[in-house]
Amino acid sequence: MAEPKLDVSLRNVTEADLPIFFEQQLEPEATRMAAFPARDRETFMEHWARILGNETIAKQTIVVDGQVAGNIVSFQQFGEPQVGYWLGKAYWGKGIATQALSLFLAQVKRRPLYAHVAKHNIASIRVLEKCGFKICGEDKGFPDADGNEVEEVILELNES
């Protein structure tokens, strides 16, 4: 029997979402997959205050069946438009990231659009590929929580 389809939608990020985002980024397996260390509460809230105050950053909350499941953003980095997302671990493996990214790409029309993903994060690479991104290179990312340089793949989306 097939699982019921989840209702995935996007809406503007509100300050009320931030405590949920904060808890999601504390999940050890999530930080390992993203190869990005968790932030303490103060640093996290300052980071999101900058995001919320920056009109050039497209930012949306991912909502699943009425619950905050994560966030998705597009921003400039290295002189190029980037996309990134974070999904709470409880929402992994259900096609939610792919649905959310598809909805987001219908809103954010700028192309090319790039994503940098830890090479070991096969699930995220697959999400991006399902949405039309293609691997276009490799790079060394920011150090992980243990100070090790992270190998990344760079993906590019050229068409809508």
ROPA-718539 format. One line per 8 residues: their letters; for each residue x negated, y, z negated of C-alpha. Coordinates in nm, 4 decimals, decimal comma. Example, Ala and Ser with C-alpha at 12.3 -4.5 7.8 and 13.67 -1.06 7.14 Angstrom:
# ROPA-718539
as	-1,2300:-0,4500:-0,7800; -1,3670:-0,1060:-0,7140
***
This chain:
# ROPA-718539
maepkldv	0,0000:0,0000:0,0000; -0,1419:0,3389:0,0999; -0,2032:0,5993:-0,1662; 0,0362:0,8950:-0,1558; -0,0984:1,1985:0,0282; -0,2220:1,4674:-0,2070; -0,1038:1,8264:-0,1676; -0,4275:2,0205:-0,1042
slrnvtea	-0,4145:2,3979:-0,0702; -0,6353:2,7028:-0,1074; -0,5659:3,0262:-0,2893; -0,7633:3,3283:-0,4050; -0,9967:3,2659:-0,6989; -0,8747:3,4181:-1,0260; -1,0641:3,4761:-1,3496; -0,8451:3,2053:-1,5077
dlpiffeq	-1,0122:2,9510:-1,2732; -1,3612:3,0236:-1,4025; -1,3499:2,8147:-1,7231; -1,2436:2,5148:-1,5118; -1,5220:2,5782:-1,2580; -1,7653:2,6101:-1,5501; -1,6684:2,2702:-1,6935; -1,6868:2,1086:-1,3481
qlepeatr	-2,0447:2,2274:-1,2914; -2,1540:2,0745:-1,6225; -2,0853:1,7195:-1,4974; -2,4271:1,5462:-1,4821; -2,3485:1,3341:-1,1771; -2,2194:1,6396:-0,9905; -2,5326:1,8412:-1,0624; -2,7450:1,5447:-0,9512
maafpard	-2,5487:1,5098:-0,6255; -2,5637:1,8829:-0,5572; -2,9263:1,8946:-0,6738; -2,8375:2,2154:-0,8502; -2,8752:2,2598:-1,2259; -2,5774:2,3533:-1,4408; -2,5692:2,7083:-1,5718; -2,4993:2,8083:-1,9297
retfmehw	-2,1638:2,9838:-1,9838; -2,3018:3,3396:-1,9840; -2,5124:3,2903:-1,6692; -2,2260:3,1104:-1,4962; -1,9735:3,3872:-1,5760; -2,2188:3,6592:-1,4630; -2,2746:3,4693:-1,1364; -1,9005:3,4452:-1,0719
arilgnet	-1,8449:3,8104:-1,1688; -2,0866:3,9016:-0,8863; -1,9032:3,6679:-0,6459; -1,5617:3,8078:-0,7376; -1,6922:4,1638:-0,7007; -1,8420:4,1036:-0,3566; -1,5867:4,1567:-0,0799; -1,8204:4,0051:0,1811
iakqtivv	-1,7967:3,6620:0,0157; -1,4957:3,4526:0,1167; -1,3924:3,2592:-0,1929; -1,1023:3,0238:-0,2503; -0,9856:2,7932:-0,5248; -0,9086:2,4382:-0,4144; -0,5741:2,3310:-0,5615; -0,4558:1,9692:-0,5621
dgqvagni	-0,1010:1,8908:-0,6681; -0,0920:2,2217:-0,8573; -0,4227:2,1647:-1,0424; -0,7518:2,3523:-0,9933; -0,9811:2,0970:-0,8286; -1,2769:2,3168:-0,7310; -1,3837:2,6051:-0,5130; -1,5124:2,6823:-0,1671
vsfqqfge	-1,7097:2,9885:-0,0579; -1,8770:3,1442:0,2428; -2,1648:3,3869:0,1923; -2,4776:3,5249:0,3578; -2,8072:3,3568:0,2727; -3,1339:3,3658:0,4654; -2,9585:3,6074:0,7050; -2,7050:3,3419:0,8063
pqvgywlg	-2,3446:3,2700:0,7091; -2,3258:2,9687:0,4781; -2,0478:2,7546:0,3370; -2,0532:2,5748:0,0062; -1,8026:2,3953:-0,2116; -1,7760:2,2296:-0,5495; -1,5154:1,9709:-0,6369; -1,4509:1,8375:-0,9853
kaywgkgi	-1,5593:1,4744:-1,0198; -1,2013:1,3574:-1,0852; -1,1200:1,4639:-0,7266; -1,4061:1,2856:-0,5480; -1,3478:1,0147:-0,2894; -0,9906:1,1099:-0,2027; -1,0411:1,3157:0,1134; -0,9788:1,6395:-0,0753
atqalslf	-1,3077:1,8077:0,0169; -1,2486:1,7345:0,3862; -0,8937:1,8736:0,3698; -1,0056:2,1815:0,1778; -1,2955:2,2514:0,4146; -1,0648:2,2158:0,7161; -0,8225:2,4675:0,5644; -1,1092:2,7043:0,4811
laqvkrrp	-1,2575:2,6857:0,8310; -0,9210:2,7908:0,9729; -0,9512:3,1098:0,7624; -1,3236:3,1803:0,8022; -1,3773:3,2179:1,1759; -1,7429:3,3262:1,1807; -1,9618:3,0932:1,3838; -2,2190:2,9618:1,3703
lyahvakh	-2,1698:2,8628:1,0070; -2,4334:2,6695:0,8123; -2,4447:2,4365:0,5142; -2,7493:2,3201:0,3193; -2,6947:1,9839:0,1492; -2,9229:1,7645:-0,0585; -3,0322:1,4792:0,1667; -2,9150:1,2212:-0,0881
niasirvl	-2,5607:1,3679:-0,0982; -2,4244:1,1438:0,1765; -2,0607:1,2103:0,0812; -2,0948:1,5862:0,1288; -2,2811:1,5432:0,4562; -1,9951:1,3201:0,5746; -1,7344:1,5819:0,4749; -1,9149:1,8445:0,6814
ekcgfkic	-1,9529:1,6116:0,9808; -1,5804:1,5243:0,9708; -1,5128:1,8985:0,9979; -1,7351:1,9385:1,3042; -2,0722:2,0302:1,1523; -2,3810:1,8749:1,3083; -2,7206:1,8221:1,1481; -2,9591:2,0756:1,2995
gedkgfpd	-3,2614:2,0549:1,0724; -3,4208:1,9801:0,7389; -3,5612:2,2012:0,4687; -3,6909:2,2015:0,1150; -3,4371:2,3488:-0,1221; -3,4534:2,4966:-0,4668; -3,6094:2,2765:-0,7358; -3,3708:2,0383:-0,9102
adgnevee	-3,3182:2,0248:-1,2882; -3,6422:1,8278:-1,3242; -3,8412:2,0805:-1,1193; -3,8692:1,8552:-0,8136; -3,8378:2,0111:-0,4694; -3,5103:1,8955:-0,3134; -3,5030:1,7671:0,0441; -3,2082:1,9162:0,2285
vilelnes	-3,0383:1,8728:0,5604; -2,9065:2,1795:0,7383; -2,5769:2,1457:0,9180; -2,4300:2,3885:1,1697; -2,0786:2,4502:1,2961; -2,0569:2,6275:1,6295; -1,6906:2,5976:1,7255; -1,3649:2,6289:1,5354
***
